[in-house]
Amino acid sequence: MFRDDQVEACPVCGSTQREVDSSRAEVSCARCGLVFEESLIDNGPEWRAFNHEQRNRRTRTGAPLSFAISDKGLSTMMDFRNKDINGRNIPERNRAQLYRLRKWNKRIRVANASERNLAYALSELDRNSSRLSIPRSVREDAAFIYRDAARNKLIRGRSIESMVAASLYMACRRNGIPRSLDEVAESFKISKKQIGRNQRFLSRELKIKLNPTSPIDFIPRFASRLGVSTRVEVKAIEIINKSIEQGLNNGKGPTGLAAAALYIASYLLNERKTQKDIAEVVGVTEVTIRNRYKELSEELGNV
C-alpha cells in the first residue's frame, strides 16, 4: 500500500491510497477496492531463487555497467584453465593456439595510451577508495568526473594520481561523504596543495559547484572512533550549530571545529577525552584544538 499526494483521488470514495496486488497484477483503491490498473508488467525475473547459489546459477545477465572499470565491465576474460565449454581438457596440439588467443584477448582490452592511462587511473581510484572506506556510489561518481575531465582533455600535463585524488575529493563533497583534504592527500601520498589546486581547476572547467564542507558531517565518524556516547555526539552538533549561527566557522577548517566541539562536549558530559586523543583521531594538531576551543568557549560561553 502506498499514498502519494499527487495521485488522483478515487472517483468513488475520494481516497488517495493505492494497493498493489502482485498476484493479480492490479492496482486498486485501498478503501473501496476500485481497480485503477490491471495486467501490470512484471519487470523481475521469471524464476525464483531461495539462496545465493541458486541466484548465481539461474541468472542470465552480467554485472551492471560501471564507470569505475576502464571498459565499464563490458569485456570478457578468457579462463586460464585449458578446458572447453563442456569441461573437457583441450588437446595438447591446440594449447599453443589457445595461449595466443588468451594473450591477444588481454591486449585488446587496452588498445591505446589513453585507455592504458584510464585503466591505471581507475585502479588507483579503486585502491584508495577502499583505503578510505568510500561507498561504491561515490566511487562511480568520482570515476565519472575523471572520465569527463579526460574527455575534455584536462588531464594533459598533470599527474594522473593528483587528478584522481581531486576527482575523488570532489565526489565525496558532492555526495556528502566527510573526507578531509588531509585524509585524501595522505592516502594518495600527494600534497594537499596540489590536490586542492586540481580540484579548483576541475570545478571551474567542468562547472561543478561544490558546497562548503560542514563540521557537522565529520562529527558521527570522529565520535565513533573516539568511542564516546550518542549524548556527546548530539551535544557536539549543538555546539557547532550555535557557532555557525554566530559566524564562528568562517575561515576555519571544518575538522578543527569538529574536534573542538567534541572536546567541549566530552568535558561537559563527563566523558573526557584528552586533546591528544582527539588530535590523533581527527588528524589535526593539539594547538589547533586549543585555539578553536578558546574561540568557542569565549563566544558561546556556557554551551
C-alpha positions in Angstrom: 0.0 0.0 0.0 1.2 3.5 -0.8 0.0 7.0 -0.7 1.0 10.0 -2.8 -0.4 13.5 -2.6 -0.1 13.8 -6.4 -2.2 10.5 -7.0 -5.6 11.2 -8.4 -8.3 10.7 -5.9 -10.7 7.7 -6.2 -13.9 8.8 -8.1 -16.0 6.6 -5.8 -14.7 7.3 -2.3 -12.2 10.1 -2.8 -9.3 8.2 -1.2 -5.7 8.6 -2.5 -4.5 5.3 -1.0 -3.5 2.7 -3.5 -2.9 -1.0 -3.0 -0.7 -3.1 -5.4 -1.7 -6.8 -5.8 1.2 -8.6 -7.4 -0.6 -11.9 -7.7 -3.4 -10.3 -9.7 -1.2 -7.6 -11.4 -3.6 -4.9 -10.3 -3.6 -1.5 -8.7 -6.7 -0.8 -6.7 -8.2 1.6 -4.2 -7.3 0.6 -0.6 -10.6 1.8 0.7 -13.3 0.7 -1.7 -11.4 -1.7 -4.0 -11.9 0.1 -7.3 -9.4 -1.2 -9.8 -7.3 1.5 -11.5 -4.8 -0.5 -13.4 -4.6 -4.2 -14.5 -2.4 -6.5 -16.4 0.7 -4.9 -15.0 4.1 -5.9 -16.5 6.4 -7.7 -14.0 10.0 -6.5 -14.8 11.6 -9.1 -12.5 12.9 -12.5 -13.4 10.6 -15.3 -14.3 12.5 -17.7 -11.9 12.7 -17.9 -8.1 15.8 -18.4 -6.0 15.9 -19.2 -2.4 19.6 -18.9 -1.7 22.7 -17.2 -3.1 23.8 -20.3 -5.0 20.5 -20.7 -6.9 20.5 -17.0 -7.7 24.0 -17.2 -9.3 23.1 -20.4 -11.2 19.8 -19.1 -12.6 20.7 -15.6 -13.5 21.4 -15.0 -17.2 22.7 -11.4 -17.1 26.0 -10.0 -16.2 27.0 -7.2 -13.8 25.7 -3.7 -14.4 27.8 -1.1 -16.2 30.3 0.5 -14.0 32.2 3.8 -14.7 34.8 2.7 -12.2 36.1 0.0 -14.6 38.1 1.1 -17.6 35.9 -1.0 -20.1 32.7 -0.4 -18.0 32.6 -4.1 -17.4 31.6 -5.0 -20.9 34.6 -7.0 -21.9 35.3 -10.7 -21.1 38.3 -12.5 -19.9 39.3 -15.9 -21.2 39.6 -18.5 -18.5 43.1 -19.6 -17.5 42.1 -23.3 -17.5 42.6 -25.3 -20.6 39.1 -26.7 -20.8 36.3 -26.4 -23.4 32.7 -25.4 -22.7 31.8 -28.9 -21.6 34.7 -29.1 -19.1 36.8 -31.5 -21.1 40.6 -30.9 -21.4 41.7 -29.3 -24.6 44.2 -31.4 -26.6 47.9 -30.5 -26.5 48.0 -29.6 -30.2 45.5 -26.8 -29.6 47.0 -25.3 -26.5 49.5 -23.1 -28.3 46.6 -21.5 -30.3 44.7 -21.1 -27.1 47.7 -19.4 -25.5 47.9 -16.9 -28.4 44.1 -16.2 -28.2 44.4 -15.6 -24.5 47.3 -13.2 -25.0 45.5 -11.2 -27.6 42.3 -11.1 -25.6 44.3 -9.5 -22.8 45.9 -7.0 -25.2 42.8 -5.7 -27.0 41.2 -4.7 -23.7 43.6 -1.8 -23.6 44.2 -0.6 -27.2 46.0 2.7 -26.9 47.7 5.1 -24.5 44.6 6.9 -23.4 42.9 3.6 -22.4 46.0 2.5 -20.6 46.1 5.7 -18.6 42.4 5.3 -17.9 42.8 1.8 -16.6 45.7 2.9 -14.4 43.7 5.9 -13.1 40.7 3.8 -12.2 42.8 1.1 -10.5 44.3 3.9 -8.3 40.8 5.2 -7.6 39.6 1.8 -6.5 42.6 1.1 -4.3 42.5 4.5 -2.5 38.7 4.4 -2.2 38.9 1.1 -0.4 41.6 2.5 1.9 39.3 5.5 2.7 36.2 3.3 3.0 34.4 5.2 0.2 30.9 3.8 -0.8 30.5 2.3 -4.2 28.2 5.0 -5.4 30.7 7.7 -4.6 33.5 5.8 -6.5 31.2 5.7 -9.5 30.7 9.5 -9.3 34.5 10.1 -8.9 35.1 7.9 -12.0 32.5 9.8 -13.9 34.2 13.1 -13.0 37.6 11.8 -14.1 36.2 10.4 -17.4 34.6 13.8 -18.0 38.0 15.5 -17.4 39.8 13.1 -19.7 37.2 13.5 -22.4 37.7 17.3 -22.2 41.5 16.8 -22.3 42.0 18.3 -18.9 44.5 15.6 -17.7 47.3 16.5 -20.1 50.3 18.0 -18.3 49.1 16.9 -14.9 49.8 14.0 -12.7 47.2 11.2 -13.0 47.3 10.5 -9.3 46.6 14.1 -8.4 43.7 14.3 -10.8 42.3 11.1 -9.5 42.6 12.4 -5.9 40.9 15.6 -6.9 38.1 13.7 -8.6 37.6 11.6 -5.5 37.6 14.6 -3.2 35.1 16.3 -5.3 32.8 13.3 -5.4 33.0 13.0 -1.6 32.0 16.6 -1.1 29.2 16.4 -3.7 27.7 13.3 -2.1 28.1 14.5 1.5 30.7 11.9 2.4 33.0 13.5 5.0 36.6 13.1 3.9 39.1 15.9 4.6 41.7 17.0 2.2 44.4 15.8 4.6 42.9 12.3 4.5 42.8 12.1 0.8 46.3 13.6 0.5 47.7 11.0 3.0 46.1 8.1 1.1 47.4 9.2 -2.3 50.8 10.3 -0.9 50.4 13.7 -2.6 50.5 17.2 -1.1 47.1 18.6 -0.3 48.1 21.9 -2.0 48.4 20.0 -5.3 45.1 18.2 -4.8 43.3 21.5 -3.9 44.7 23.2 -6.9 43.5 20.5 -9.3 40.1 20.4 -7.5 39.6 24.1 -8.1 40.7 23.6 -11.8 38.2 20.8 -12.4 35.4 22.6 -10.6 35.9 25.6 -12.8 36.4 23.8 -16.1 33.6 21.2 -15.6 31.3 23.8 -14.0 30.8 21.6 -10.9 29.5 23.7 -7.9 30.6 22.3 -4.5 29.1 23.4 -1.3 31.4 24.2 1.7 32.0 21.2 3.9 30.2 21.4 7.2 31.9 20.4 10.5 28.7 18.5 11.4 29.4 16.0 8.6 32.6 14.9 10.5 31.0 14.5 13.9 29.5 11.0 13.7 32.7 9.4 12.3 35.0 11.1 14.7 32.7 10.3 17.7 32.6 6.7 16.7 36.4 6.5 16.5 36.7 8.1 19.9 34.2 5.7 21.4 32.0 8.4 23.0 28.3 8.1 23.6 25.5 9.5 21.4 24.9 12.2 24.0 28.4 13.6 23.3 27.7 13.4 19.6 24.4 15.3 19.9 26.0 17.9 22.2 28.9 18.5 19.8 26.4 19.0 16.9 24.5 21.5 19.1 27.7 23.4 19.8 28.6 23.6 16.1 25.1 24.8 15.2 25.5 27.6 17.7 28.9 28.5 16.3 27.5 28.6 12.7 24.7 30.9 13.8 27.3 33.4 15.2 29.6 33.0 12.2 32.5 31.5 14.1 33.1 28.9 11.3 34.1 31.5 8.7 37.6 30.8 7.5 38.1 27.9 9.9 38.9 24.3 9.0 35.8 22.0 9.5 37.9 19.2 11.1 39.4 21.6 13.7 35.9 22.9 14.7 34.6 19.3 14.9 37.5 18.3 17.1 37.0 21.3 19.4 33.2 20.7 19.6 33.8 17.0 20.6 36.4 18.1 23.2 34.0 20.6 24.8 31.0 18.1 24.6 33.0 15.3 26.2 34.2 17.6 29.0 30.6 18.9 29.7 29.1 15.4 29.8 31.9 13.8 31.9 33.2 11.6 29.2 36.5 13.4 29.0 38.9 12.8 26.1 42.3 14.5 26.1 43.3 16.9 23.3 45.9 14.4 22.3 43.4 11.5 21.8 41.1 13.7 19.7 44.0 15.1 17.7 45.2 11.6 16.8 41.7 10.6 15.6 40.8 13.8 13.8 44.2 14.4 12.2 44.8 17.9 13.5 47.3 19.3 15.9 46.6 19.9 19.6 47.4 23.6 19.1 44.5 23.8 16.5 42.1 22.1 19.0 43.2 24.6 21.8 42.7 27.6 19.5 39.3 26.5 18.3 38.3 25.6 21.9 39.2 29.0 23.2 37.3 30.7 20.4 34.2 28.6 21.0 34.3 28.9 24.8 34.8 32.7 24.7 32.0 33.4 22.2 29.4 30.8 23.2 30.1 30.9 27.0 28.2 28.2 28.9 27.2 26.0 26.0 
